[in-house]
């Protein structure tokens, strides 16, 4: 009697690996993104922020960043507006933008930055530190939370 060593087992393993590769192995990496940091880079006139983001899975697609100005005392929010578009050069990319957010009414404010996927799904949000605008010129008040 001839003894066949694992012929059926090897064929089953190869078939299983082929099925896995066709269903799982060719999938795109998980897509996502996050805002890594928000920092005030210039406060006169108020305010220019540096926003760093990390984006995965959207190679060559536009990921919109929007912002909203929030009154730090009353928590009243303005309307969201477009700030910038990140367009990753690979499936795992990082980038930074400097964005001028004009605030010229005296008061204390926080700016919320929101990162969106190309399909409009929110990926992440991050608030700036509070800033105090001292006059109508948009100058950050002395002693405000600002360090270049």
NUTINU-157316 format. One record per residue (C-alpha): residue number from 0; z, x, y; residue in one letter. Coordinates in pm, 1 decimal, always signed. Each point is the difference from the previous one (the first is absolute). Layout:
<nupas>
@num: NUM | zz: Z | xx: X | yy: Y | residuo: a
...
</nupas>
This chain:
<nupas>
@num: 0 | zz: +0.0 | xx: +0.0 | yy: +0.0 | residuo: x
@num: 1 | zz: -98.3 | xx: +135.5 | yy: +340.0 | residuo: x
@num: 2 | zz: +262.8 | xx: +6.6 | yy: +265.6 | residuo: x
@num: 3 | zz: -114.2 | xx: -66.2 | yy: +355.6 | residuo: x
@num: 4 | zz: +232.4 | xx: +150.1 | yy: +257.3 | residuo: x
@num: 5 | zz: +46.8 | xx: -231.3 | yy: +295.0 | residuo: x
@num: 6 | zz: -362.0 | xx: -109.6 | yy: +42.4 | residuo: x
@num: 7 | zz: +105.1 | xx: -352.4 | yy: +91.2 | residuo: x
@num: 8 | zz: +292.0 | xx: +120.3 | yy: +208.5 | residuo: x
@num: 9 | zz: -212.1 | xx: +242.5 | yy: +201.7 | residuo: x
@num: 10 | zz: -261.2 | xx: -267.8 | yy: +65.3 | residuo: x
@num: 11 | zz: +273.2 | xx: -241.2 | yy: +112.0 | residuo: x
@num: 12 | zz: +152.2 | xx: +257.2 | yy: +235.8 | residuo: x
@num: 13 | zz: -340.0 | xx: +83.5 | yy: +150.3 | residuo: x
@num: 14 | zz: -81.3 | xx: -368.8 | yy: +42.5 | residuo: x
@num: 15 | zz: +339.6 | xx: -57.8 | yy: +162.0 | residuo: x
@num: 16 | zz: -47.2 | xx: +288.8 | yy: +242.1 | residuo: x
@num: 17 | zz: -348.4 | xx: -122.2 | yy: +87.5 | residuo: x
@num: 18 | zz: +128.4 | xx: -351.1 | yy: +71.4 | residuo: x
@num: 19 | zz: +287.1 | xx: +139.6 | yy: +212.4 | residuo: x
@num: 20 | zz: -238.8 | xx: +221.1 | yy: +196.4 | residuo: x
@num: 21 | zz: -238.2 | xx: -287.5 | yy: +69.5 | residuo: x
@num: 22 | zz: +277.5 | xx: -235.9 | yy: +110.2 | residuo: x
@num: 23 | zz: +260.4 | xx: +229.7 | yy: +158.1 | residuo: x
@num: 24 | zz: -143.2 | xx: +348.4 | yy: +36.5 | residuo: x
@num: 25 | zz: -273.3 | xx: -96.7 | yy: +244.5 | residuo: x
@num: 26 | zz: +219.5 | xx: -208.2 | yy: +231.5 | residuo: x
@num: 27 | zz: +41.0 | xx: +110.7 | yy: +359.3 | residuo: x
@num: 28 | zz: +335.1 | xx: +154.3 | yy: +88.4 | residuo: x
@num: 29 | zz: +256.0 | xx: -245.9 | yy: +135.4 | residuo: x
@num: 30 | zz: -74.7 | xx: -78.7 | yy: +362.7 | residuo: x
@num: 31 | zz: +266.1 | xx: -0.6 | yy: +268.3 | residuo: x
@num: 32 | zz: +115.4 | xx: +156.9 | yy: +317.7 | residuo: x
@num: 33 | zz: +302.7 | xx: +77.4 | yy: +207.5 | residuo: x
@num: 34 | zz: +87.3 | xx: +101.1 | yy: +352.3 | residuo: x
@num: 35 | zz: +174.0 | xx: +333.1 | yy: -45.2 | residuo: x
@num: 36 | zz: +127.7 | xx: +41.7 | yy: +355.6 | residuo: x
@num: 37 | zz: -13.5 | xx: -136.1 | yy: +353.7 | residuo: x
@num: 38 | zz: +99.2 | xx: +228.0 | yy: +285.4 | residuo: x
@num: 39 | zz: -22.4 | xx: -24.6 | yy: +376.6 | residuo: x
@num: 40 | zz: -220.2 | xx: +289.6 | yy: +107.2 | residuo: x
@num: 41 | zz: -29.0 | xx: -77.6 | yy: +372.8 | residuo: x
@num: 42 | zz: +205.5 | xx: -231.0 | yy: +216.2 | residuo: x
@num: 43 | zz: -161.5 | xx: +26.8 | yy: +339.3 | residuo: x
@num: 44 | zz: -158.6 | xx: -245.6 | yy: +43.7 | residuo: x
@num: 45 | zz: +155.3 | xx: -187.6 | yy: -287.6 | residuo: x
@num: 46 | zz: -87.5 | xx: +52.1 | yy: -277.6 | residuo: x
@num: 47 | zz: -209.5 | xx: +210.3 | yy: -237.6 | residuo: x
@num: 48 | zz: +106.8 | xx: -6.4 | yy: -363.9 | residuo: x
@num: 49 | zz: -102.5 | xx: +223.4 | yy: -285.7 | residuo: x
@num: 50 | zz: -37.8 | xx: -209.1 | yy: -315.4 | residuo: x
@num: 51 | zz: -44.0 | xx: +173.2 | yy: -337.6 | residuo: x
@num: 52 | zz: -120.3 | xx: -194.1 | yy: -303.1 | residuo: x
@num: 53 | zz: -64.6 | xx: +66.3 | yy: -366.8 | residuo: x
@num: 54 | zz: -270.9 | xx: -210.6 | yy: -167.9 | residuo: x
@num: 55 | zz: -96.7 | xx: -14.8 | yy: -368.4 | residuo: x
@num: 56 | zz: -300.5 | xx: -164.0 | yy: -160.0 | residuo: x
@num: 57 | zz: -207.0 | xx: -91.4 | yy: +306.7 | residuo: x
@num: 58 | zz: -239.6 | xx: +295.5 | yy: +19.9 | residuo: x
@num: 59 | zz: -249.6 | xx: -61.6 | yy: +282.2 | residuo: x
@num: 60 | zz: +141.2 | xx: -343.6 | yy: +88.1 | residuo: x
@num: 61 | zz: +160.3 | xx: -94.0 | yy: +331.8 | residuo: x
@num: 62 | zz: +373.4 | xx: -65.0 | yy: -1.7 | residuo: x
@num: 63 | zz: +101.9 | xx: -159.7 | yy: +330.1 | residuo: x
@num: 64 | zz: +318.8 | xx: +88.1 | yy: +182.2 | residuo: x
@num: 65 | zz: +134.1 | xx: -263.7 | yy: +237.4 | residuo: x
@num: 66 | zz: +301.8 | xx: -1.0 | yy: +229.7 | residuo: x
@num: 67 | zz: +229.3 | xx: -249.7 | yy: +164.9 | residuo: x
@num: 68 | zz: +240.3 | xx: +64.9 | yy: +287.5 | residuo: x
@num: 69 | zz: +349.9 | xx: -139.0 | yy: -53.8 | residuo: x
@num: 70 | zz: +266.1 | xx: -46.1 | yy: +268.3 | residuo: x
@num: 71 | zz: +293.1 | xx: +203.5 | yy: -136.3 | residuo: x
@num: 72 | zz: +256.8 | xx: -230.2 | yy: +164.4 | residuo: x
@num: 73 | zz: -136.7 | xx: -350.0 | yy: -70.9 | residuo: x
@num: 74 | zz: -209.4 | xx: +88.1 | yy: -309.6 | residuo: x
@num: 75 | zz: -289.2 | xx: -194.9 | yy: +158.1 | residuo: x
@num: 76 | zz: -332.8 | xx: +118.6 | yy: -139.3 | residuo: x
@num: 77 | zz: -334.7 | xx: +20.4 | yy: +168.6 | residuo: x
@num: 78 | zz: -334.4 | xx: -56.1 | yy: -170.2 | residuo: x
@num: 79 | zz: -129.0 | xx: +252.4 | yy: -252.7 | residuo: x
@num: 80 | zz: -289.1 | xx: +215.0 | yy: +116.9 | residuo: x
@num: 81 | zz: -229.0 | xx: +257.7 | yy: -162.7 | residuo: x
@num: 82 | zz: +106.3 | xx: +360.3 | yy: +42.9 | residuo: x
@num: 83 | zz: -222.2 | xx: +208.7 | yy: -227.4 | residuo: x
@num: 84 | zz: -192.8 | xx: +14.6 | yy: -324.4 | residuo: x
@num: 85 | zz: +76.1 | xx: +251.6 | yy: -269.4 | residuo: x
@num: 86 | zz: -299.4 | xx: +83.1 | yy: -220.5 | residuo: x
@num: 87 | zz: +120.1 | xx: +210.6 | yy: -294.5 | residuo: x
@num: 88 | zz: -229.6 | xx: +280.0 | yy: -119.3 | residuo: x
@num: 89 | zz: +133.6 | xx: -19.8 | yy: -356.1 | residuo: x
@num: 90 | zz: +196.7 | xx: -228.7 | yy: -229.7 | residuo: x
@num: 91 | zz: +322.0 | xx: +170.6 | yy: +109.4 | residuo: x
@num: 92 | zz: -6.6 | xx: +90.1 | yy: +368.7 | residuo: x
@num: 93 | zz: +232.6 | xx: +45.6 | yy: +295.1 | residuo: x
@num: 94 | zz: -77.5 | xx: -22.5 | yy: +367.7 | residuo: x
@num: 95 | zz: +155.7 | xx: -30.9 | yy: +343.5 | residuo: x
@num: 96 | zz: -101.3 | xx: -169.5 | yy: +322.3 | residuo: x
@num: 97 | zz: +130.7 | xx: +18.4 | yy: +353.8 | residuo: x
@num: 98 | zz: +4.1 | xx: -347.0 | yy: +146.0 | residuo: x
@num: 99 | zz: +71.5 | xx: -93.9 | yy: +360.4 | residuo: x
@num: 100 | zz: +203.0 | xx: -321.1 | yy: +21.1 | residuo: x
@num: 101 | zz: +18.1 | xx: -102.3 | yy: +364.9 | residuo: x
@num: 102 | zz: +340.3 | xx: -135.1 | yy: +99.9 | residuo: x
@num: 103 | zz: +49.0 | xx: -35.6 | yy: +374.3 | residuo: x
@num: 104 | zz: +265.6 | xx: -270.9 | yy: +30.0 | residuo: x
@num: 105 | zz: +356.6 | xx: +128.9 | yy: +36.8 | residuo: x
@num: 106 | zz: +212.4 | xx: -57.4 | yy: -309.5 | residuo: x
@num: 107 | zz: +82.3 | xx: +132.0 | yy: -346.3 | residuo: x
@num: 108 | zz: -267.8 | xx: -20.9 | yy: -268.0 | residuo: x
@num: 109 | zz: -84.7 | xx: +78.0 | yy: -360.0 | residuo: x
@num: 110 | zz: -359.1 | xx: +29.1 | yy: -120.9 | residuo: x
@num: 111 | zz: -70.0 | xx: -116.2 | yy: -356.3 | residuo: x
@num: 112 | zz: -300.7 | xx: +160.0 | yy: -170.6 | residuo: x
@num: 113 | zz: -156.5 | xx: -186.4 | yy: -294.2 | residuo: x
@num: 114 | zz: -249.2 | xx: +149.4 | yy: -247.6 | residuo: x
@num: 115 | zz: -249.5 | xx: -233.0 | yy: -168.8 | residuo: x
@num: 116 | zz: -228.9 | xx: +41.3 | yy: -301.6 | residuo: x
@num: 117 | zz: -373.5 | xx: -60.4 | yy: +49.7 | residuo: x
@num: 118 | zz: +44.5 | xx: -357.3 | yy: -130.7 | residuo: x
@num: 119 | zz: +268.8 | xx: -75.2 | yy: +261.7 | residuo: x
@num: 120 | zz: +304.2 | xx: +31.4 | yy: -227.5 | residuo: x
@num: 121 | zz: +298.3 | xx: +162.0 | yy: +169.7 | residuo: x
@num: 122 | zz: +81.2 | xx: +334.5 | yy: -160.0 | residuo: x
@num: 123 | zz: +293.6 | xx: +117.6 | yy: +209.9 | residuo: x
@num: 124 | zz: +173.3 | xx: -26.1 | yy: +336.0 | residuo: x
@num: 125 | zz: +226.1 | xx: +227.6 | yy: +196.6 | residuo: x
@num: 126 | zz: +178.7 | xx: -37.8 | yy: +332.2 | residuo: x
@num: 127 | zz: +21.3 | xx: +264.7 | yy: +267.9 | residuo: x
@num: 128 | zz: +330.0 | xx: +97.9 | yy: +146.7 | residuo: x
@num: 129 | zz: +100.2 | xx: -192.8 | yy: +312.1 | residuo: x
@num: 130 | zz: -128.5 | xx: +110.9 | yy: +340.2 | residuo: x
@num: 131 | zz: +115.7 | xx: -113.1 | yy: +341.6 | residuo: x
@num: 132 | zz: -259.7 | xx: -39.4 | yy: +272.7 | residuo: x
@num: 133 | zz: +166.8 | xx: +48.1 | yy: +337.9 | residuo: x
@num: 134 | zz: -261.2 | xx: -128.7 | yy: +245.4 | residuo: x
@num: 135 | zz: -344.1 | xx: -157.6 | yy: +30.3 | residuo: x
@num: 136 | zz: -171.1 | xx: +339.7 | yy: -28.9 | residuo: x
@num: 137 | zz: +76.9 | xx: +3.4 | yy: -371.5 | residuo: x
@num: 138 | zz: +224.2 | xx: +305.4 | yy: +18.3 | residuo: x
@num: 139 | zz: +257.1 | xx: +41.3 | yy: -272.2 | residuo: x
@num: 140 | zz: +348.0 | xx: -8.2 | yy: +148.3 | residuo: x
@num: 141 | zz: +200.8 | xx: +324.1 | yy: +11.6 | residuo: x
@num: 142 | zz: +217.8 | xx: +30.5 | yy: -309.5 | residuo: x
@num: 143 | zz: -215.5 | xx: -243.6 | yy: -198.2 | residuo: x
@num: 144 | zz: -72.7 | xx: +63.5 | yy: -364.8 | residuo: x
@num: 145 | zz: -289.0 | xx: +235.3 | yy: +64.2 | residuo: x
@num: 146 | zz: -48.9 | xx: +352.9 | yy: -114.2 | residuo: x
@num: 147 | zz: -347.0 | xx: +159.5 | yy: +2.8 | residuo: x
</nupas>
